[in-house]
Amino acid sequence: MIWTVNALISFEREIADLFNAGRIRAPVHLSGGNEVELIAYFKHRFQPGDWVVSTWRSHYHALLAGVPQETVKQAILAGRSITLCFPQYRFFSSAIVGGSLPIGLGIALGVKLASGKEIVHAFIGDMTERTGAFHEVTEYADGHNLPINFIVEDNRKSVMTETNKVWGSSVKGPYIEHHYYDLQWPHAGAGVRVQF
């Protein structure tokens, strides 16, 4: 399927409606506001066979990486919104801040050791960018010239607090990209129903 901005927004709206109706009895983290950037990234940078590691806000990443819509939806309905993992599609996420970074690093090292051509696309938030795990992983990846890209989805929030106010300025580097956007949904949930 070729994903459009409206199709991605409609998918998240359906998930929000299901959550608010009590059909999803687990936390959800919805995407919104960064559709254009993500569609462009996957169109121009992602190739079949590449790997994606993501965060607890990973619905769009999974869909754009080629995981079938119904497969993603069923996993969310089963309570795995914030821990979507589809090994058969080379897609992993973690609900732990920075938790997917060592996984992505290990995959990238494996690709290099096997003389593979795949790239690992590691999506993180701007709060994760300030963690020690991020600095360790990016230093190792850069020092060993590993096939991994780090994409910081920067909504300028660390949960509900301004990231720069708490952590200071962001990291710069040739292997780190920043996509700035304004989140369309609350940090967790869909803005109506908050009980699980």
Residue frames relative to the residue before (quaternion, step in Angstrom):
aa qw qx qy qz dx dy dz
M 1.0000 0.0000 0.0000 0.0000 0.00 0.00 0.00
I 0.2998 -0.7128 0.6019 0.1991 3.56 -1.07 0.74
W 0.2653 -0.8012 0.5230 0.1189 3.55 -0.53 1.23
T 0.1772 -0.7537 0.6266 0.0895 3.53 -1.05 0.91
V 0.6847 -0.4473 0.3621 0.4472 3.56 -1.28 0.19
N 0.6982 0.4818 -0.2854 0.4461 3.59 0.79 -0.98
A 0.6406 0.5220 -0.3317 0.4551 3.59 1.05 -0.73
L 0.6466 0.5031 -0.3233 0.4736 3.60 0.98 -0.78
I 0.6520 0.5089 -0.3130 0.4668 3.58 0.92 -0.90
S 0.6490 0.5192 -0.3173 0.4567 3.60 0.96 -0.82
F 0.6198 0.5351 -0.3451 0.4588 3.58 1.02 -0.76
E 0.6976 0.4588 -0.2846 0.4710 3.60 0.80 -0.94
R 0.6101 0.5420 -0.3565 0.4549 3.60 1.05 -0.66
E 0.6377 0.5151 -0.3223 0.4734 3.59 1.02 -0.80
I 0.6516 0.4991 -0.3196 0.4734 3.59 0.94 -0.83
A 0.6322 0.5249 -0.3297 0.4649 3.61 0.97 -0.81
D 0.6621 0.5021 -0.3083 0.4631 3.59 0.92 -0.87
L 0.6479 0.5060 -0.3154 0.4740 3.60 1.00 -0.80
F 0.6402 0.5171 -0.3204 0.4691 3.58 1.01 -0.80
N 0.6975 0.4775 -0.2731 0.4592 3.57 0.86 -0.97
A 0.6556 0.4842 -0.3051 0.4926 3.57 1.22 -0.45
G 0.5444 -0.6489 0.3850 0.3666 3.59 1.26 0.04
R 0.4554 0.7061 -0.4373 0.3206 3.60 1.23 0.26
I 0.7158 0.3259 -0.2193 0.5774 3.59 1.24 -0.36
R 0.1095 -0.8377 0.5347 0.0187 3.55 -0.34 1.24
A 0.6182 0.4503 -0.3637 0.5318 3.53 0.83 1.10
P 0.6532 -0.5162 0.3541 0.4261 3.61 -1.17 0.31
V 0.0881 -0.7524 0.6473 0.0848 3.54 -1.24 0.56
H 0.1203 -0.7390 0.6566 0.0907 3.53 -1.22 0.64
L 0.1911 -0.8274 0.5251 0.0555 3.53 -0.44 1.27
S 0.3717 -0.7030 0.5638 0.2231 3.53 -1.17 0.69
G 0.2329 0.7697 -0.5781 0.1382 3.55 -1.22 0.37
G 0.7605 0.3671 -0.2799 0.4567 3.53 -1.00 0.85
N 0.7504 0.3473 -0.2034 0.5244 3.59 1.24 -0.24
E 0.2663 0.8091 -0.4906 0.1837 3.58 1.21 0.43
V 0.6648 0.5204 -0.3169 0.4322 3.60 0.82 -0.97
E 0.6748 0.5021 -0.2926 0.4548 3.58 0.89 -0.96
L 0.6877 0.4828 -0.2918 0.4570 3.57 0.90 -0.89
I 0.6258 0.5230 -0.3443 0.4651 3.60 0.94 -0.79
A 0.6671 0.4935 -0.3041 0.4680 3.59 0.91 -0.88
Y 0.6409 0.5269 -0.3352 0.4464 3.58 0.92 -0.84
F 0.7128 0.4494 -0.2727 0.4643 3.59 0.74 -1.00
K 0.6265 0.5399 -0.3427 0.4456 3.59 1.06 -0.63
H 0.8026 0.3380 -0.1483 0.4687 3.58 0.85 -0.96
R 0.7826 0.3604 -0.1749 0.4765 3.61 1.08 -0.57
F 0.6997 0.4641 -0.2606 0.4766 3.59 1.10 -0.67
Q 0.1015 -0.7833 0.6122 0.0377 3.56 -0.96 0.94
P 0.6014 -0.5363 0.4239 0.4136 3.62 -1.10 0.50
G 0.7421 0.3538 -0.2843 0.4932 3.56 -0.87 0.97
D 0.5419 0.6015 -0.4040 0.4258 3.59 1.25 -0.28
W 0.4107 -0.6862 0.5526 0.2345 3.54 -1.34 0.33
V 0.1139 -0.7575 0.6364 0.0908 3.56 -1.24 0.54
V 0.0311 -0.7362 0.6749 0.0381 3.53 -1.07 0.88
S 0.0837 -0.8330 0.5450 -0.0455 3.52 -0.90 0.98
T 0.5759 -0.5853 0.4719 0.3210 3.50 -1.44 -0.07
W 0.7212 -0.3874 0.3242 0.4740 3.55 -1.28 -0.40
R 0.6784 0.3916 -0.2882 0.5508 3.61 1.23 -0.19
S 0.2596 0.8410 -0.4207 0.2201 3.57 0.53 1.20
H 0.3319 0.7719 -0.5005 0.2084 3.62 1.20 0.08
Y 0.6901 0.4801 -0.2893 0.4577 3.59 0.77 -1.02
H 0.6388 0.5388 -0.3348 0.4353 3.58 0.93 -0.87
A 0.6593 0.5090 -0.3118 0.4573 3.57 0.91 -0.91
L 0.6717 0.5002 -0.3012 0.4560 3.58 0.85 -0.94
L 0.7082 0.4624 -0.2655 0.4628 3.58 0.86 -0.96
A 0.6418 0.5110 -0.3186 0.4748 3.59 1.21 -0.47
G 0.6393 -0.5824 0.3110 0.3942 3.59 1.26 0.02
V 0.4297 0.6545 -0.5037 0.3651 3.59 1.20 0.24
P 0.4993 -0.6826 0.4293 0.3171 3.63 -0.70 0.99
Q 0.6227 -0.5923 0.3815 0.3404 3.54 -1.04 0.90
E 0.6923 0.4775 -0.2936 0.4545 3.60 0.82 -0.93
T 0.6106 0.5430 -0.3447 0.4620 3.59 1.10 -0.66
V 0.6517 0.4977 -0.3058 0.4838 3.58 0.96 -0.87
K 0.6667 0.5153 -0.3034 0.4448 3.58 0.86 -0.95
Q 0.6677 0.5002 -0.3095 0.4563 3.60 0.90 -0.87
A 0.6332 0.5190 -0.3329 0.4678 3.59 1.02 -0.73
I 0.6454 0.5073 -0.3176 0.4746 3.59 1.01 -0.79
L 0.6513 0.5111 -0.3103 0.4672 3.59 0.95 -0.86
A 0.6707 0.4860 -0.2856 0.4821 3.58 1.15 -0.64
G 0.6150 -0.6022 0.3255 0.3914 3.59 1.29 0.15
R 0.5880 0.5992 -0.3646 0.4028 3.58 1.21 0.32
S 0.1668 0.8246 -0.5244 0.1317 3.62 1.11 0.58
I 0.7838 0.3447 -0.1734 0.4866 3.57 0.85 -0.95
T 0.7366 0.3103 -0.2209 0.5589 3.61 1.27 0.15
L 0.1384 0.8135 -0.5514 0.1229 3.58 0.85 0.91
C 0.1024 0.7741 -0.6169 0.0988 3.57 -0.81 1.04
F 0.0439 0.7803 -0.6181 0.0850 3.54 -0.78 1.11
P 0.2015 -0.8309 0.5046 0.1200 3.61 0.28 1.23
Q 0.6328 0.5514 -0.3398 0.4244 3.59 1.02 -0.75
Y 0.7151 0.3695 -0.2345 0.5451 3.60 1.26 -0.36
R 0.4536 -0.7079 0.4286 0.3308 3.58 1.31 0.24
F 0.5136 0.6197 -0.4060 0.4328 3.54 0.99 0.94
F 0.0563 0.7849 -0.6126 0.0739 3.56 -0.85 1.06
S 0.0039 -0.7715 0.6351 0.0388 3.56 -1.19 0.55
S 0.1846 -0.7702 0.6015 0.1048 3.54 -1.31 0.27
A 0.4027 -0.7031 0.5348 0.2397 3.54 -1.09 0.76
I 0.5705 0.5698 -0.3792 0.4539 3.59 1.29 -0.13
V 0.5060 -0.6414 0.4739 0.3286 3.59 -0.88 0.90
G 0.8337 0.1000 -0.1219 0.5293 3.56 -0.61 1.18
G 0.4194 0.7612 -0.4273 0.2493 3.58 1.27 -0.07
S 0.6919 0.4710 -0.2898 0.4642 3.59 1.07 -0.62
L 0.5134 0.6795 -0.4118 0.3243 3.62 1.19 -0.35
P 0.6894 0.4424 -0.3163 0.4785 3.67 0.77 -0.81
I 0.5870 0.5579 -0.3658 0.4587 3.59 1.13 -0.60
G 0.6757 0.4918 -0.2848 0.4696 3.57 0.88 -0.96
L 0.6345 0.5296 -0.3238 0.4606 3.57 1.02 -0.83
G 0.6634 0.5073 -0.3007 0.4605 3.57 0.94 -0.89
I 0.6304 0.5170 -0.3282 0.4770 3.57 1.02 -0.79
A 0.6641 0.5103 -0.3054 0.4531 3.59 0.89 -0.94
L 0.6390 0.5054 -0.3294 0.4772 3.59 0.99 -0.77
G 0.6442 0.5239 -0.3173 0.4581 3.59 0.99 -0.82
V 0.6269 0.5273 -0.3302 0.4690 3.57 1.02 -0.82
K 0.6756 0.4940 -0.3025 0.4560 3.59 0.88 -0.93
L 0.6701 0.5051 -0.3054 0.4500 3.58 0.89 -0.90
A 0.7026 0.4343 -0.2545 0.5030 3.58 1.16 -0.65
S 0.4027 -0.7243 0.4527 0.3292 3.59 1.35 0.04
G 0.2764 0.7843 -0.5025 0.2365 3.56 1.06 0.82
K 0.4502 -0.6897 0.5095 0.2490 3.53 -1.34 0.28
E 0.4956 0.6858 -0.4223 0.3252 3.59 1.25 -0.20
I 0.2718 -0.7150 0.6208 0.1720 3.53 -1.33 0.44
V 0.2899 -0.7068 0.6126 0.2028 3.55 -1.19 0.61
H 0.1594 -0.7688 0.6154 0.0690 3.57 -0.86 1.02
A 0.0802 -0.8264 0.5573 -0.0115 3.57 -0.36 1.28
F 0.1322 -0.7984 0.5865 0.0332 3.56 -0.46 1.26
I 0.0541 0.7811 -0.6190 0.0620 3.55 -0.95 0.95
G 0.4744 -0.6372 0.5178 0.3174 3.53 -1.33 0.15
D 0.6737 -0.5221 0.3457 0.3925 3.55 -1.28 0.28
M 0.5942 0.5306 -0.3854 0.4657 3.62 1.13 -0.38
T 0.6436 0.5232 -0.3244 0.4548 3.60 0.94 -0.85
E 0.5908 0.5937 -0.3572 0.4134 3.56 1.10 -0.71
R 0.6894 0.4814 -0.2760 0.4656 3.60 1.14 -0.56
T 0.5665 0.6325 -0.3800 0.3669 3.62 1.22 -0.15
G 0.6297 -0.5380 0.4129 0.3788 3.53 -1.28 0.42
A 0.6050 0.5690 -0.3605 0.4246 3.59 1.01 -0.75
F 0.6474 0.5158 -0.3258 0.4568 3.59 0.95 -0.84
H 0.6730 0.4992 -0.3030 0.4540 3.58 0.87 -0.92
E 0.6526 0.5105 -0.3176 0.4611 3.59 0.96 -0.81
V 0.6840 0.4910 -0.2876 0.4564 3.56 0.87 -0.97
T 0.6863 0.4719 -0.3053 0.4617 3.61 0.85 -0.87
E 0.6213 0.5304 -0.3468 0.4608 3.60 1.03 -0.70
Y 0.6695 0.4895 -0.3012 0.4707 3.58 0.91 -0.90
A 0.6553 0.5171 -0.3111 0.4543 3.58 0.91 -0.91
D 0.6767 0.4806 -0.2873 0.4781 3.57 0.94 -0.88
G 0.6792 0.5142 -0.2864 0.4384 3.58 0.92 -0.91
H 0.7603 0.3263 -0.1766 0.5332 3.57 1.17 -0.60
N 0.4018 -0.7562 0.4419 0.2672 3.56 1.33 0.27
L 0.1977 0.8148 -0.5144 0.1799 3.56 0.82 1.05
P 0.5057 -0.6733 0.4551 0.2895 3.59 -1.11 0.65
I 0.4246 0.6758 -0.4848 0.3578 3.56 0.41 1.25
N 0.1726 -0.7500 0.6318 0.0924 3.55 -1.10 0.85
F 0.2207 -0.7578 0.6019 0.1218 3.57 -1.03 0.82
I 0.0761 -0.8003 0.5947 -0.0020 3.57 -0.64 1.15
V 0.1777 -0.7902 0.5820 0.0733 3.56 -0.51 1.22
E 0.1789 -0.7589 0.6203 0.0848 3.55 -0.63 1.18
D 0.0771 -0.8666 0.4906 -0.0488 3.48 0.02 1.41
N 0.0052 -0.7951 0.6058 -0.0277 3.56 -0.40 1.26
R 0.4966 -0.7062 0.3774 0.3350 3.54 1.37 0.37
K 0.6420 0.4930 -0.3346 0.4825 3.59 1.20 0.50
S 0.1688 -0.7032 0.6795 0.1236 3.51 -1.18 0.77
V 0.7564 -0.1754 0.0055 0.6301 3.51 0.11 1.44
M 0.7924 -0.2461 0.1874 0.5258 3.63 -0.14 -1.22
T 0.6191 0.5483 -0.3222 0.4608 3.58 1.32 0.09
E 0.5485 -0.6063 0.4499 0.3593 3.60 -1.08 0.62
T 0.4783 -0.7210 0.4285 0.2602 3.55 -0.58 1.22
N 0.7045 0.4711 -0.2878 0.4460 3.60 0.74 -0.99
K 0.6137 0.5468 -0.3530 0.4469 3.58 1.10 -0.61
V 0.7237 0.4303 -0.2348 0.4858 3.57 1.03 -0.81
W 0.8277 0.2814 -0.0898 0.4770 3.55 0.80 -1.06
G 0.5073 -0.6173 0.4574 0.3903 3.62 1.10 -0.44
S 0.7591 -0.4086 0.2561 0.4372 3.54 -1.30 -0.09
S 0.5784 -0.6201 0.4255 0.3159 3.55 -1.28 0.46
V 0.5797 -0.5934 0.4530 0.3264 3.52 -1.38 0.33
K 0.1684 -0.7648 0.6125 0.1073 3.56 -1.10 0.71
G 0.2402 0.7617 -0.5809 0.1568 3.55 -1.13 0.62
P 0.6146 -0.5961 0.3708 0.3598 3.58 -1.11 0.58
Y 0.7120 0.4334 -0.2442 0.4957 3.58 1.20 -0.45
I 0.6523 0.4828 -0.2998 0.5014 3.59 1.31 0.13
E 0.1150 -0.7807 0.6124 0.0464 3.57 -0.84 1.03
H 0.2035 -0.7603 0.6027 0.1314 3.57 -1.13 0.64
H 0.0677 -0.7466 0.6609 0.0363 3.55 -1.00 0.92
Y 0.1763 -0.8051 0.5620 0.0704 3.57 -0.49 1.21
Y 0.1452 0.7810 -0.5955 0.1194 3.56 -0.98 0.84
D 0.3823 -0.6765 0.5708 0.2654 3.55 -1.32 0.22
L 0.4237 -0.7255 0.4900 0.2326 3.55 -0.64 1.15
Q 0.3476 -0.7722 0.5056 0.1649 3.56 -0.90 0.97
W 0.7336 0.3593 -0.1990 0.5415 3.60 1.24 -0.38
P 0.6165 -0.4995 0.4174 0.4428 3.61 -1.22 0.19
H 0.6997 -0.4481 0.3296 0.4485 3.58 -1.24 0.29
A 0.7911 0.0137 0.0154 0.6114 3.58 0.91 -0.91
G 0.7765 0.3198 -0.2441 0.4850 3.55 -1.11 0.67
A 0.5348 -0.6481 0.4637 0.2810 3.51 -1.35 -0.15
G 0.6636 -0.5615 0.2947 0.3969 3.54 1.21 0.38
V 0.7194 0.3696 -0.2417 0.5361 3.57 1.25 -0.16
R 0.8069 0.1629 -0.0583 0.5648 3.56 0.44 -1.23
V 0.0911 -0.8234 0.5591 0.0329 3.57 -0.69 1.04
Q 0.5780 0.5670 -0.3931 0.4358 3.63 1.19 -0.24
F 0.3339 -0.7352 0.5544 0.2015 3.55 -1.12 0.68
